[in-house]
Amino acid sequence: MRSSAYGRHSAGAILFIVFLLVTGASAVTYQVGTDLQAAIDAAALGDTLIASPGTDSYGKIVITKSLDLVGNGAVIRASSREACVEVRANNVNISGFVIRDGFYGIKLDHARGCHISNNTVVHCVQPGITLLYSDDNVIKDNVASFNGLGEEGWYGIYLSNSNRNRIENNTANDNGEYGICLFPSCRDNVIKGNVAERNDYGIYMFTDCSGNLIESNRLVHNRNSGLKMIHGCVENRILNNTISDNDVVGIHLYEGSGSNLIRGNEIADNTMYGVQIQEGPGNNTIVRNNVSGSQKGIYLDTDGNHIYNNRFFENVIQALDRGTNKWYSYPRGGNFWGDYQGQDLMSGPDQNVSGSDGFGDEPYWINEYTWDRYPIMGRSVLLFKMVERSIIPARARIGEQVNVRVTLESKYGVDWVSVRAHNVVDLSERPRPVSVTRAGDDVYEGTLMTVPMNAGRYEVVLTAKDIKGNKFEEPIGEVELLPRSGWSID
């Protein structure tokens, strides 16, 4: 009986023993006392060690055999230059620990088939959870937050040269730089259902990471990007993620990251760019995403990308294309553009057959050389709406005041309003400003001083900008100015 072997260790190491039969072989479950490393050293392959909930904290441990470790909330703590938990064996299962303060939290080194779940890993100098040259492991339902906050720190969860792992339903918030990082040469991993908030980058993939599935993650409020791929990250699938409120860009593909699929994502309210693709081979497919609320919805300076069936709306600039890319096909169609004002009366590849087909009859122009030939019809998304407008009087002598009043609604709130009068006949006359003040909720009033103006017909135009930078310009109406003399009521 193996219990006699435990007698050589400290009395605090083992409290009691329970025998289990697993698949016909003998395996043992032990309740561990104060010395977790001693219990690990004495255990046989396949044993289960249950940490004592009454223990204040355990020191660092190294695991070199297949076994199960159950924490029940027990704490493992190491110095700032040591790994709290180092795994150098296959088929190790670790769950339920609070792991903190080490150089690494949990480190898998050349390990396969391990299951790391329901642990909380915080305040480590470098990564909370690390996989080095480790394949076919499951990292699930852990918290890896507040790691890498010192000068050397970077990661919540870090994979290096590791393949076919499942990184699922973890929380990686408030880390020094990366919530989840793959670098380099990480292939065929599943990164699914994770939350990465308030890092510099939510998910970061760097150098030859391919074939990975990035699905249903929440990547929000990061200081740079929700998701960034750089240096040859190809043939990855980015599906059904929520990527919003990041300070620079939602999804950024950079320097040779091509042939990726970006599909079904909610990409909203990222400050500068929703999607940004630069310096690469291109050939990415961007399909069925909602891209909204950024300065630039999508920016491309690569070639061969396919962009279709997306919804671009409420961006200051919906799209910038500085490459040669494909925005449509028939009958699949192009994209929905929130500011498209065309109509759908015709159908067919040339839009010359009577009857609607769900696509606008006129193209949506992205720049002077690039257009979406089949813009998808839908309800226009209006960021501004001029509800009421008036110019009184509409006919006045030079020297009289003309009063302008506008009710202007804005989805995101008005930042500033400007009104000017333009001579519609004498274009050389510079526009004359109308002094405008806010007179109430959504109401703006102003006065056009006509003393320095010439006789003629003037169009009065309002220009506005909302707090997100979206601009709006629309005529209020016209006023006719007559000379000081020779004017009659008729």
TAFENGI-V653392 format. One record per residue. N is the residue number from 1. PHI is phi in degrees with one decimal (999 if undefined). PSI is psi in whole degrees, 0 to 359 (* if undefined). Layout:
n->(N & N)
phi->(PHI & PHI)
psi->(PSI & PSI)
//
This chain:
n->(1 & 2 & 3 & 4 & 5 & 6 & 7 & 8 & 9 & 10 & 11 & 12 & 13 & 14 & 15 & 16 & 17 & 18 & 19 & 20 & 21 & 22 & 23 & 24 & 25 & 26 & 27 & 28 & 29 & 30 & 31 & 32 & 33 & 34 & 35 & 36 & 37 & 38 & 39 & 40 & 41 & 42 & 43 & 44 & 45 & 46 & 47 & 48 & 49 & 50 & 51 & 52 & 53 & 54 & 55 & 56 & 57 & 58 & 59 & 60 & 61 & 62 & 63 & 64 & 65 & 66 & 67 & 68 & 69 & 70 & 71 & 72 & 73 & 74 & 75 & 76 & 77 & 78 & 79 & 80 & 81 & 82 & 83 & 84 & 85 & 86 & 87 & 88 & 89 & 90 & 91 & 92 & 93 & 94 & 95 & 96 & 97 & 98 & 99 & 100 & 101 & 102 & 103 & 104 & 105 & 106 & 107 & 108 & 109 & 110 & 111 & 112 & 113 & 114 & 115 & 116 & 117 & 118 & 119 & 120 & 121 & 122 & 123 & 124 & 125 & 126 & 127 & 128 & 129 & 130 & 131 & 132 & 133 & 134 & 135 & 136 & 137 & 138 & 139 & 140 & 141 & 142 & 143 & 144 & 145 & 146 & 147 & 148 & 149 & 150 & 151 & 152 & 153 & 154 & 155 & 156 & 157 & 158 & 159 & 160 & 161 & 162 & 163 & 164 & 165 & 166 & 167 & 168 & 169 & 170 & 171 & 172 & 173 & 174 & 175 & 176 & 177 & 178 & 179 & 180 & 181 & 182 & 183 & 184 & 185 & 186 & 187 & 188 & 189 & 190 & 191 & 192 & 193 & 194 & 195 & 196 & 197 & 198 & 199 & 200 & 201 & 202 & 203 & 204 & 205 & 206 & 207 & 208 & 209 & 210 & 211 & 212 & 213 & 214 & 215 & 216 & 217 & 218 & 219 & 220 & 221 & 222 & 223 & 224 & 225 & 226 & 227 & 228 & 229 & 230 & 231 & 232 & 233 & 234 & 235 & 236 & 237 & 238 & 239 & 240 & 241 & 242 & 243 & 244 & 245 & 246 & 247 & 248 & 249 & 250 & 251 & 252 & 253 & 254 & 255 & 256 & 257 & 258 & 259 & 260 & 261 & 262 & 263 & 264 & 265 & 266 & 267 & 268 & 269 & 270 & 271 & 272 & 273 & 274 & 275 & 276 & 277 & 278 & 279 & 280 & 281 & 282 & 283 & 284 & 285 & 286 & 287 & 288 & 289 & 290 & 291 & 292 & 293 & 294 & 295 & 296 & 297 & 298 & 299 & 300 & 301 & 302 & 303 & 304 & 305 & 306 & 307 & 308 & 309 & 310 & 311 & 312 & 313 & 314 & 315 & 316 & 317 & 318 & 319 & 320 & 321 & 322 & 323 & 324 & 325 & 326 & 327 & 328 & 329 & 330 & 331 & 332 & 333 & 334 & 335 & 336 & 337 & 338 & 339 & 340 & 341 & 342 & 343 & 344 & 345 & 346 & 347 & 348 & 349 & 350 & 351 & 352 & 353 & 354 & 355 & 356 & 357 & 358 & 359 & 360 & 361 & 362 & 363 & 364 & 365 & 366 & 367 & 368 & 369 & 370 & 371 & 372 & 373 & 374 & 375 & 376 & 377 & 378 & 379 & 380 & 381 & 382 & 383 & 384 & 385 & 386 & 387 & 388 & 389 & 390 & 391 & 392 & 393 & 394 & 395 & 396 & 397 & 398 & 399 & 400 & 401 & 402 & 403 & 404 & 405 & 406 & 407 & 408 & 409 & 410 & 411 & 412 & 413 & 414 & 415 & 416 & 417 & 418 & 419 & 420 & 421 & 422 & 423 & 424 & 425 & 426 & 427 & 428 & 429 & 430 & 431 & 432 & 433 & 434 & 435 & 436 & 437 & 438 & 439 & 440 & 441 & 442 & 443 & 444 & 445 & 446 & 447 & 448 & 449 & 450 & 451 & 452 & 453 & 454 & 455 & 456 & 457 & 458 & 459 & 460 & 461 & 462 & 463 & 464 & 465 & 466 & 467 & 468 & 469 & 470 & 471 & 472 & 473 & 474 & 475 & 476 & 477 & 478 & 479 & 480 & 481 & 482 & 483 & 484 & 485 & 486 & 487 & 488 & 489 & 490)
phi->(999 & -73.8 & -60.8 & -64.2 & -64.6 & -71.3 & -63.4 & -79.1 & -97.7 & -59.4 & -63.2 & -77.8 & -71.2 & -127.8 & -99.8 & -157.9 & -127.9 & -127.7 & -92.3 & -127.9 & -105.8 & -124.2 & 45.6 & 83.7 & -112.6 & -83.4 & -132.4 & -125.3 & -108.0 & -117.0 & -89.4 & -95.2 & -88.7 & -89.8 & -115.2 & -69.6 & -62.6 & -62.4 & -65.6 & -63.8 & -62.0 & -84.0 & -69.6 & -95.8 & -56.7 & 86.1 & -69.4 & -114.0 & -113.3 & -108.9 & -69.4 & -81.1 & -67.1 & -84.0 & -76.8 & -60.7 & -166.5 & -96.5 & -84.6 & -59.7 & -133.5 & -126.0 & -113.7 & -121.6 & -145.6 & -75.4 & -163.2 & -111.0 & -121.4 & -116.8 & -91.5 & 51.9 & 86.9 & -64.7 & -103.8 & -117.0 & -131.7 & -134.5 & -75.1 & -72.0 & -115.8 & -128.6 & -79.2 & -65.0 & -130.3 & -117.7 & -110.4 & -123.1 & -141.0 & -86.4 & 56.5 & -102.8 & -115.8 & -130.8 & -147.3 & 82.0 & -101.5 & -103.0 & -122.4 & -154.4 & 77.1 & -83.8 & -70.1 & -109.5 & -84.2 & -114.0 & -123.9 & -99.1 & -123.5 & 54.7 & -112.0 & -136.1 & 72.6 & -87.9 & -129.7 & -113.2 & -144.1 & 55.5 & -104.5 & -114.8 & -121.7 & -139.3 & 58.6 & -92.1 & -67.0 & -111.1 & -66.7 & -67.1 & -126.9 & -127.8 & -121.2 & -113.9 & 49.8 & -125.8 & -118.4 & 60.3 & -107.4 & -119.1 & -117.5 & -139.8 & 60.9 & -99.3 & -109.4 & -127.4 & -127.7 & 59.8 & -104.0 & 65.7 & -91.4 & -87.2 & -64.2 & -90.5 & -83.5 & -144.4 & -112.6 & -86.9 & -125.4 & -132.6 & -115.8 & -136.0 & 51.6 & -128.1 & -129.4 & 57.6 & -93.1 & -109.8 & -109.0 & -135.0 & 57.8 & -95.5 & -113.4 & -131.8 & -111.5 & 59.1 & -88.3 & -56.8 & -137.3 & -115.5 & -68.8 & -129.6 & -129.5 & -118.9 & -166.1 & -96.1 & 49.7 & -108.4 & -129.2 & 60.1 & -88.6 & -109.1 & -113.6 & -137.5 & 70.3 & -88.2 & -117.3 & -133.8 & -124.9 & 59.3 & -97.3 & -69.1 & -130.0 & -67.5 & -124.4 & -130.4 & -122.6 & -137.8 & 74.6 & 58.1 & -102.1 & -137.9 & 71.0 & -87.3 & -105.5 & -112.3 & -135.6 & 56.0 & -92.4 & -112.3 & -120.9 & -137.3 & 57.4 & -87.8 & -75.5 & -123.9 & -118.3 & -69.7 & -140.7 & -130.5 & -124.3 & -144.1 & 63.1 & 73.0 & -89.5 & -124.5 & 56.7 & -96.1 & -115.3 & -115.8 & -126.2 & 57.6 & -92.2 & -102.2 & -129.7 & -146.3 & 58.2 & -86.1 & -72.2 & -121.1 & -144.5 & -74.5 & -119.0 & -127.2 & -105.8 & -145.2 & 51.0 & 85.4 & -95.4 & -126.4 & 59.0 & -96.8 & -108.7 & -115.9 & -141.1 & 71.5 & -92.7 & -99.0 & -117.5 & -135.9 & 59.6 & -83.2 & -61.2 & -95.6 & -133.4 & -75.9 & -128.9 & -133.5 & -126.7 & -138.5 & 49.1 & -158.5 & -73.6 & 73.8 & 60.5 & -84.9 & -112.4 & -118.2 & -144.0 & 59.2 & -100.4 & -100.3 & -123.1 & -150.0 & 73.4 & -113.7 & -59.2 & -130.5 & -62.5 & -141.5 & -128.6 & -128.0 & -129.2 & -122.0 & -109.6 & 78.1 & -79.2 & -113.6 & -125.6 & -153.7 & 57.8 & -93.8 & -116.2 & -109.3 & -155.0 & 60.4 & -93.5 & -59.8 & -119.7 & -65.8 & -153.8 & -126.0 & -124.2 & -109.4 & -125.0 & -121.3 & -132.7 & -107.4 & -107.9 & -167.2 & -156.2 & -125.3 & -96.2 & -64.7 & 91.9 & -106.3 & -130.1 & -86.3 & -119.4 & -62.3 & -104.9 & -73.9 & -114.1 & -77.8 & -124.3 & -125.1 & -112.5 & -121.9 & -146.5 & 95.2 & -56.5 & -101.2 & 49.9 & -129.2 & -107.9 & -60.0 & 110.9 & -77.2 & -133.6 & 87.9 & -117.2 & -64.4 & -70.4 & -105.6 & -66.2 & -98.2 & -87.3 & -88.9 & -150.8 & -68.3 & -112.2 & -127.4 & -149.7 & -98.8 & -71.0 & -126.2 & -60.4 & -76.3 & -75.7 & 179.5 & -70.4 & -63.4 & -98.4 & -93.2 & -82.4 & -129.6 & -146.0 & -87.4 & -78.7 & -137.3 & -153.4 & -155.2 & -129.5 & -132.2 & -79.1 & -84.9 & -143.2 & -146.1 & -83.2 & -56.7 & 106.9 & -85.5 & -86.2 & -117.5 & -97.4 & -118.8 & -139.3 & -138.0 & -108.1 & -123.0 & -100.2 & -136.7 & -63.0 & -106.1 & 93.4 & -81.4 & -89.3 & -152.3 & -133.2 & -133.5 & -129.5 & -137.3 & -108.5 & -112.2 & -70.2 & -81.5 & -104.7 & -95.1 & -70.7 & -76.6 & -73.6 & -70.2 & -59.7 & -102.4 & -75.0 & -110.7 & -71.1 & -116.8 & -130.2 & -83.3 & -104.9 & 163.0 & -57.8 & 65.7 & -111.0 & -129.2 & -125.8 & -154.0 & -127.5 & -95.1 & -85.8 & -91.6 & -55.3 & -85.9 & -94.4 & -93.9 & -65.7 & 150.2 & -106.6 & -123.6 & -95.7 & -100.5 & -120.8 & -98.5 & -121.7 & -139.0 & -136.1 & -91.6 & -69.3 & -95.4 & 100.7 & -67.9 & -109.6 & -143.2 & -142.5 & -158.5 & -66.0 & -90.1 & 160.1 & -124.7 & -132.8 & -106.7 & -104.5 & -106.7 & -60.2 & -59.9 & -108.4 & 81.4 & -94.0 & -132.8 & -63.2 & -80.6)
psi->(134 & 348 & 332 & 329 & 329 & 342 & 341 & 349 & 170 & 151 & 333 & 352 & 319 & 131 & 314 & 168 & 137 & 131 & 139 & 152 & 121 & 119 & 42 & 353 & 157 & 125 & 153 & 141 & 127 & 139 & 124 & 142 & 233 & 346 & 90 & 320 & 320 & 320 & 320 & 315 & 323 & 341 & 155 & 167 & 133 & 356 & 158 & 129 & 125 & 120 & 150 & 123 & 342 & 353 & 133 & 305 & 151 & 156 & 185 & 151 & 152 & 129 & 121 & 16 & 161 & 120 & 173 & 136 & 123 & 125 & 323 & 36 & 2 & 152 & 135 & 126 & 139 & 173 & 169 & 357 & 13 & 153 & 134 & 311 & 120 & 124 & 120 & 31 & 163 & 159 & 46 & 132 & 128 & 126 & 149 & 18 & 155 & 119 & 127 & 156 & 358 & 181 & 310 & 155 & 280 & 126 & 117 & 123 & 109 & 45 & 148 & 143 & 22 & 156 & 111 & 113 & 150 & 35 & 155 & 119 & 114 & 156 & 36 & 153 & 315 & 220 & 147 & 307 & 129 & 136 & 115 & 118 & 44 & 127 & 155 & 39 & 163 & 123 & 106 & 139 & 31 & 161 & 121 & 81 & 158 & 34 & 158 & 35 & 353 & 192 & 327 & 352 & 154 & 311 & 149 & 298 & 132 & 127 & 134 & 122 & 44 & 137 & 152 & 33 & 156 & 116 & 100 & 132 & 34 & 160 & 124 & 81 & 153 & 33 & 166 & 314 & 308 & 134 & 301 & 129 & 135 & 116 & 131 & 180 & 56 & 124 & 145 & 32 & 154 & 118 & 99 & 135 & 18 & 160 & 126 & 103 & 148 & 31 & 180 & 316 & 136 & 296 & 133 & 125 & 127 & 118 & 100 & 43 & 118 & 157 & 15 & 149 & 120 & 102 & 136 & 35 & 159 & 108 & 93 & 156 & 32 & 153 & 342 & 274 & 150 & 311 & 128 & 135 & 133 & 146 & 72 & 34 & 105 & 157 & 37 & 157 & 124 & 100 & 131 & 35 & 156 & 115 & 99 & 158 & 30 & 149 & 338 & 297 & 148 & 291 & 127 & 114 & 129 & 143 & 73 & 15 & 94 & 177 & 32 & 156 & 122 & 107 & 135 & 22 & 150 & 106 & 100 & 140 & 32 & 137 & 308 & 306 & 142 & 303 & 133 & 122 & 120 & 150 & 62 & 183 & 346 & 223 & 26 & 153 & 121 & 110 & 138 & 37 & 152 & 119 & 115 & 159 & 22 & 166 & 316 & 122 & 306 & 138 & 127 & 130 & 31 & 171 & 161 & 10 & 148 & 120 & 110 & 157 & 26 & 165 & 114 & 117 & 153 & 23 & 147 & 311 & 120 & 317 & 142 & 124 & 110 & 19 & 204 & 105 & 163 & 120 & 1 & 165 & 171 & 132 & 10 & 328 & 184 & 239 & 160 & 131 & 120 & 337 & 15 & 131 & 12 & 180 & 166 & 90 & 345 & 172 & 179 & 163 & 328 & 7 & 46 & 14 & 133 & 140 & 138 & 154 & 12 & 359 & 145 & 144 & 330 & 147 & 160 & 118 & 123 & 318 & 186 & 345 & 348 & 137 & 161 & 109 & 333 & 65 & 134 & 131 & 151 & 177 & 126 & 142 & 106 & 119 & 334 & 150 & 122 & 104 & 314 & 153 & 147 & 147 & 116 & 124 & 163 & 353 & 120 & 159 & 150 & 132 & 339 & 156 & 143 & 125 & 134 & 137 & 133 & 139 & 115 & 120 & 142 & 135 & 321 & 5 & 137 & 130 & 311 & 159 & 138 & 140 & 133 & 152 & 126 & 129 & 118 & 350 & 307 & 90 & 347 & 341 & 128 & 149 & 144 & 130 & 151 & 122 & 115 & 136 & 158 & 124 & 0 & 183 & 117 & 8 & 132 & 133 & 147 & 168 & 130 & 115 & 114 & 358 & 313 & 7 & 162 & 160 & 147 & 187 & 131 & 136 & 130 & 121 & 132 & 135 & 134 & 158 & 138 & 177 & 346 & 356 & 358 & 136 & 154 & 137 & 131 & 141 & 142 & 323 & 194 & 154 & 140 & 126 & 129 & 156 & 160 & 322 & 162 & 10 & 136 & 163 & 338 & *)
//
